[in-house]
Amino acid sequence: MSQYDAILIVSFGGPEGPDDVIPFLENVLRGKNVPRERMLAVAEHYYHFDGISPINAQNRALIAALEKELATHGPHLPIYWGNRNWHPLLPDTLRKMRDDGIHRALAFFTSAYSSYSGCRQYREDIQRAQEEVGQDAPVVEKLRAYFNHPGFIAAMADRVRTALSKIPDARRNLVQLIFTAHSLPLAMAAGCRYEAQLLESSRLVSEAVEQKNWKLVYQSRSGPPSQPWLEPDVCDHLKEIHLEGPIRDVVIVPIGFISDHMEVLYDLDTEARLLCDELGLAMVRAETVGVHQRFIEMIREQIEERITDSADRPAWGALGPSHDICPADCCPSGRPRAVDRN
């Protein structure tokens, strides 16, 4: 009999109307050294889409697809959903789980990579939620990082093939795949394997689609100009391509994200596309994995491997499978140690 009695989807959250935008962003930026002017500029990105982030609808679609997958193949476990920054918030979700009699859950994070903001901070969010709910709060254990899981790579490669098919055959040998991910402060990136894992995922996908010309770049940085972040920025790289030639076609692949949420729709589909139009570059943007069937199957496989305590941990490439249980000092924030939580 399984030692787990529920699945918990853990995500970032997003506003669902104009009145939610500022409170949501204040939650996101609380305790961070981000000027209010930058917050208001980001708010305009959301107002451009009527104040609605697509991430919530995409998480609902993910949950519906996973519910169907588990109903068909098992294990037959209920799925709950809790966010870091907006409703449904993790404390409310854990409270409901407790009231429903849930004792132990497996958590799937909507981030494929190891970093403070993509993994450890979610674990801290869960810990705080458990403390708020009290001693009867359910135990939550996360599934391993899946950046090199065959299901993630296969689904991402399929998305890239679809994007490549939109480029005329005669020009496809000169196309560059531009893999993008959210930038991190260098101090944070130095304490985790985020960059190495992104490079590995990008390499695996490019090999799967037989495209040798590829580049990993970053997007969506939010810190002050004086703080060094991972580079190059996607728009800076597009300008370099334009100056150097002869590339005239690019496929932008948001490999750092699993759904087409605001940072994909605005930073890539709006800003990067506008720049490509100005530079005369033909841009195709690959979809994220979203609810690709192979990705949904991957989540089920990860659940099954933990429930059965299988020694088989599928992982492609040289980095091997990630750990199931994070060490106490895993993925520090890059801020002074006193503010970190284990």
C-alpha positions as CSV (number, residue, x, y, z in Angstrom):
1,M,0.0,0.0,0.0
2,S,1.3,3.5,-0.9
3,Q,2.7,5.6,1.8
4,Y,1.4,8.7,0.0
5,D,-2.2,9.7,-0.2
6,A,-2.2,12.8,-2.4
7,I,-0.3,14.7,-5.1
8,L,0.4,18.4,-4.6
9,I,1.1,20.7,-7.6
10,V,3.2,23.6,-6.3
11,S,3.5,26.7,-8.5
12,F,4.2,30.4,-8.7
13,G,0.7,31.8,-9.0
14,G,-0.6,34.8,-11.0
15,P,-3.2,37.5,-11.0
16,E,-6.7,36.8,-12.5
17,G,-7.8,40.4,-12.9
18,P,-6.6,44.0,-12.9
19,D,-7.2,44.4,-9.2
20,D,-5.0,41.4,-8.4
21,V,-1.9,42.7,-10.2
22,I,-0.3,45.0,-7.7
23,P,-1.0,42.8,-4.6
24,F,0.3,39.8,-6.5
25,L,3.5,41.6,-7.5
26,E,4.0,42.9,-3.9
27,N,3.9,39.3,-2.8
28,V,6.4,38.3,-5.4
29,L,8.8,41.1,-4.6
30,R,8.5,41.2,-0.8
31,G,11.9,41.3,0.8
32,K,13.7,41.8,-2.6
33,N,15.7,44.8,-3.6
34,V,13.6,45.7,-6.6
35,P,12.7,49.3,-7.2
36,R,8.9,50.1,-7.2
37,E,9.3,51.6,-10.6
38,R,10.4,48.2,-11.9
39,M,7.4,46.6,-10.2
40,L,5.0,49.1,-11.9
41,A,6.7,48.5,-15.3
42,V,6.1,44.7,-14.8
43,A,2.5,45.5,-13.8
44,E,2.0,47.0,-17.3
45,H,2.9,43.6,-18.8
46,Y,-0.1,42.1,-17.0
47,Y,-2.4,45.0,-17.8
48,H,-1.5,44.4,-21.5
49,F,-3.3,41.1,-21.0
50,D,-6.2,42.5,-19.0
51,G,-4.5,41.8,-15.7
52,I,-4.8,38.0,-16.2
53,S,-1.8,35.7,-16.0
54,P,-2.3,32.6,-18.1
55,I,-0.3,30.5,-15.5
56,N,-3.4,29.7,-13.5
57,A,-5.4,28.4,-16.4
58,Q,-2.4,26.4,-17.5
59,N,-2.0,24.8,-14.1
60,R,-5.7,23.9,-14.2
61,A,-5.2,22.3,-17.6
62,L,-2.1,20.4,-16.2
63,I,-4.1,19.1,-13.3
64,A,-7.0,18.0,-15.5
65,A,-4.6,16.1,-17.8
66,L,-2.8,14.5,-14.9
67,E,-6.1,13.5,-13.2
68,K,-7.0,11.8,-16.5
69,E,-3.6,10.1,-16.7
70,L,-3.8,8.8,-13.1
71,A,-7.4,7.7,-13.5
72,T,-6.4,5.6,-16.5
73,H,-3.1,4.2,-15.3
74,G,-2.9,4.9,-11.6
75,P,-1.9,5.5,-9.0
76,H,-5.3,6.7,-7.9
77,L,-4.4,9.7,-5.8
78,P,-6.3,13.1,-5.4
79,I,-4.5,16.1,-6.8
80,Y,-4.3,19.4,-4.8
81,W,-2.8,22.7,-6.0
82,G,-1.0,25.5,-4.0
83,N,0.9,28.6,-5.1
84,R,3.6,30.8,-3.6
85,N,2.2,34.2,-4.6
86,W,-1.5,34.0,-5.3
87,H,-4.6,32.0,-4.8
88,P,-4.8,29.1,-4.1
89,L,-2.1,29.9,-1.6
90,L,-0.1,27.0,-0.1
91,P,-1.4,27.5,3.5
92,D,-5.0,27.3,2.3
93,T,-4.3,24.2,0.3
94,L,-2.5,22.4,3.1
95,R,-5.3,23.3,5.5
96,K,-7.8,21.8,3.1
97,M,-5.6,18.7,2.7
98,R,-5.5,18.3,6.4
99,D,-9.3,18.7,6.7
100,D,-9.6,16.0,3.9
101,G,-7.6,13.6,6.0
102,I,-4.4,13.8,3.8
103,H,-1.3,12.8,5.8
104,R,1.5,12.5,3.3
105,A,1.8,14.0,-0.2
106,L,4.2,14.0,-3.1
107,A,4.8,17.5,-4.6
108,F,5.4,18.3,-8.2
109,F,7.0,21.7,-8.7
110,T,6.3,23.5,-12.0
111,S,10.1,24.1,-12.4
112,A,12.3,21.6,-14.0
113,Y,15.6,22.9,-12.6
114,S,17.5,23.2,-9.3
115,S,17.8,26.7,-8.0
116,Y,16.8,28.7,-4.9
117,S,13.8,30.3,-6.6
118,G,12.8,27.1,-8.5
119,C,13.2,24.5,-5.8
120,R,14.5,25.5,-2.3
121,Q,12.2,28.5,-2.0
122,Y,9.2,26.3,-2.7
123,R,10.3,24.0,0.0
124,E,10.6,26.9,2.3
125,D,7.1,28.0,1.3
126,I,5.8,24.5,2.1
127,Q,7.5,24.6,5.5
128,R,6.0,28.0,6.4
129,A,2.6,26.8,5.3
130,Q,2.9,23.7,7.5
131,E,3.9,25.8,10.4
132,E,0.8,28.0,9.8
133,V,-1.5,25.0,9.6
134,G,-0.1,23.4,12.7
135,Q,1.0,20.0,13.9
136,D,-1.6,18.2,11.9
137,A,-0.4,19.6,8.6
138,P,0.4,16.9,6.0
139,V,4.0,15.8,5.3
140,V,5.1,16.9,1.8
141,E,8.0,15.4,-0.1
142,K,9.0,16.7,-3.5
143,L,9.6,14.8,-6.7
144,R,13.1,15.0,-8.1
145,A,14.1,17.7,-10.7
146,Y,13.2,16.5,-14.2
147,F,15.4,18.7,-16.5
148,N,16.9,15.6,-18.1
149,H,14.0,13.1,-17.7
150,P,13.4,11.4,-21.1
151,G,9.7,12.5,-20.9
152,F,10.6,16.2,-20.6
153,I,13.3,16.1,-23.3
154,A,11.0,14.1,-25.7
155,A,8.1,16.5,-25.2
156,M,10.3,19.6,-25.6
157,A,12.0,18.1,-28.7
158,D,8.5,17.5,-30.2
159,R,7.6,21.2,-29.6
160,V,10.9,22.3,-31.3
161,R,10.3,20.0,-34.3
162,T,6.9,21.6,-34.8
163,A,8.5,25.1,-34.7
164,L,11.2,24.1,-37.1
165,S,8.6,22.8,-39.6
166,K,7.4,26.4,-40.0
167,I,10.7,27.4,-41.5
168,P,11.2,26.7,-45.2
169,D,13.4,23.7,-45.9
170,A,15.9,25.8,-47.9
171,R,16.6,28.0,-44.9
172,R,16.5,25.4,-42.1
173,N,20.2,24.6,-42.2
174,L,21.0,28.1,-41.1
175,V,18.5,28.4,-38.3
176,Q,19.7,28.9,-34.8
177,L,17.9,27.4,-31.8
178,I,17.8,30.0,-29.0
179,F,17.0,28.3,-25.7
180,T,15.8,30.8,-23.0
181,A,15.4,30.6,-19.2
182,H,14.8,33.1,-16.4
183,S,18.0,34.8,-15.5
184,L,19.3,34.6,-11.9
185,P,21.6,36.7,-9.9
186,L,25.1,35.3,-10.2
187,A,25.4,34.9,-6.5
188,M,22.4,32.7,-6.5
189,A,23.4,30.8,-9.7
190,A,26.8,30.0,-8.1
191,G,25.3,27.9,-5.4
192,C,23.3,25.5,-7.6
193,R,23.4,23.5,-10.8
194,Y,20.8,25.7,-12.6
195,E,23.1,26.8,-15.5
196,A,24.6,23.3,-15.9
197,Q,21.2,21.7,-16.0
198,L,19.9,24.2,-18.5
199,L,22.9,23.6,-20.8
200,E,22.3,19.9,-20.5
201,S,18.6,20.1,-21.4
202,S,19.4,22.4,-24.3
203,R,22.0,20.1,-25.6
204,L,19.8,17.0,-25.3
205,V,16.9,18.7,-27.1
206,S,19.2,20.1,-29.9
207,E,20.6,16.6,-30.4
208,A,17.1,15.1,-30.5
209,V,16.1,17.4,-33.3
210,E,19.4,17.2,-35.0
211,Q,20.2,20.9,-34.9
212,K,23.9,21.7,-34.1
213,N,23.5,25.5,-34.0
214,W,22.1,26.4,-30.6
215,K,22.6,28.9,-27.8
216,L,21.4,29.2,-24.2
217,V,20.4,32.8,-23.3
218,Y,18.4,34.4,-20.5
219,Q,15.4,36.6,-20.0
220,S,13.3,38.4,-17.5
221,R,15.9,39.7,-15.1
222,S,14.5,42.0,-12.5
223,G,17.3,43.1,-10.2
224,P,19.1,46.5,-10.1
225,P,21.6,47.2,-12.9
226,S,24.5,47.0,-10.4
227,Q,23.8,43.4,-9.6
228,P,25.3,40.9,-12.0
229,W,22.9,38.3,-13.4
230,L,23.3,35.4,-15.8
231,E,23.8,36.5,-19.4
232,P,23.5,37.0,-22.3
233,D,20.0,38.5,-22.4
234,V,17.9,37.1,-25.3
235,C,17.5,40.6,-26.9
236,D,21.2,41.3,-26.7
237,H,21.9,38.0,-28.4
238,L,19.4,38.7,-31.2
239,K,21.2,42.0,-31.9
240,E,24.5,40.1,-32.1
241,I,23.0,37.6,-34.6
242,H,21.8,40.5,-36.7
243,L,25.3,42.1,-36.7
244,E,27.2,39.0,-37.4
245,G,25.0,37.2,-40.0
246,P,24.3,35.0,-41.9
247,I,21.5,33.7,-39.7
248,R,18.1,35.0,-40.7
249,D,15.9,32.5,-38.9
250,V,15.7,31.8,-35.2
251,V,13.6,29.4,-33.2
252,I,13.2,30.6,-29.6
253,V,12.7,27.8,-27.2
254,P,11.6,28.7,-23.6
255,I,13.2,25.6,-22.2
256,G,13.3,27.1,-18.7
257,F,9.5,27.2,-18.4
258,I,6.9,24.4,-18.6
259,S,4.0,26.6,-19.6
260,D,3.4,29.7,-21.8
261,H,2.9,32.1,-19.0
262,M,3.5,35.9,-18.8
263,E,7.2,35.8,-19.1
264,V,6.9,33.8,-22.3
265,L,4.0,35.8,-23.7
266,Y,5.4,39.2,-23.0
267,D,9.2,38.9,-22.9
268,L,9.3,36.6,-25.9
269,D,6.1,36.8,-27.9
270,T,5.9,40.6,-27.5
271,E,9.4,42.2,-26.8
272,A,11.6,39.7,-28.6
273,R,9.3,39.4,-31.5
274,L,9.1,43.1,-31.9
275,L,12.9,43.3,-31.9
276,C,13.2,40.5,-34.5
277,D,10.8,42.4,-36.7
278,E,13.0,45.5,-36.4
279,L,16.2,43.5,-37.1
280,G,14.7,41.5,-40.1
281,L,15.0,38.2,-38.3
282,A,12.3,35.6,-38.9
283,M,11.3,34.3,-35.5
284,V,9.4,31.2,-34.6
285,R,8.7,30.6,-30.9
286,A,8.4,26.9,-29.8
287,E,5.7,26.0,-27.3
288,T,6.5,24.9,-23.8
289,V,5.8,21.4,-22.8
290,G,2.4,22.4,-21.3
291,V,0.1,19.4,-21.4
292,H,2.1,17.4,-24.0
293,Q,1.1,13.8,-23.4
294,R,4.7,12.6,-22.9
295,F,5.2,15.3,-20.3
296,I,2.0,14.2,-18.4
297,E,3.2,10.6,-18.6
298,M,6.6,11.7,-17.1
299,I,4.8,13.2,-14.1
300,R,3.0,9.9,-13.5
301,E,6.3,7.9,-14.0
302,Q,8.0,10.1,-11.3
303,I,5.1,9.5,-8.9
304,E,5.3,5.8,-9.5
305,E,9.1,5.6,-9.0
306,R,8.7,7.2,-5.6
307,I,5.7,5.2,-4.5
308,T,7.4,1.9,-5.5
309,D,10.9,3.1,-4.3
310,S,12.2,2.0,-7.7
311,A,16.0,2.1,-8.2
312,D,15.4,3.0,-11.8
313,R,15.6,6.8,-12.2
314,P,15.4,7.6,-15.9
315,A,17.7,10.4,-16.9
316,W,19.4,11.3,-20.2
317,G,22.9,12.8,-20.5
318,A,25.9,13.1,-18.3
319,L,24.4,14.7,-15.2
320,G,22.4,11.7,-14.2
321,P,19.2,11.7,-12.1
322,S,18.6,14.4,-9.5
323,H,18.3,13.5,-5.8
324,D,14.8,12.8,-4.3
325,I,15.5,14.5,-1.0
326,C,17.4,17.8,-1.0
327,P,20.3,18.3,1.3
328,A,19.8,21.0,4.0
329,D,22.4,23.3,2.3
330,C,21.1,22.7,-1.3
331,C,20.6,25.7,-3.6
332,P,21.2,28.7,-1.2
333,S,19.7,32.0,-2.1
334,G,23.0,33.9,-2.5
335,R,22.0,36.3,0.3
336,P,23.6,36.2,3.7
337,R,23.2,32.8,5.4
338,A,21.2,34.3,8.2
339,V,18.2,34.7,6.0
340,D,18.2,31.2,4.5
341,R,15.8,28.5,5.9
342,N,16.5,24.8,5.8
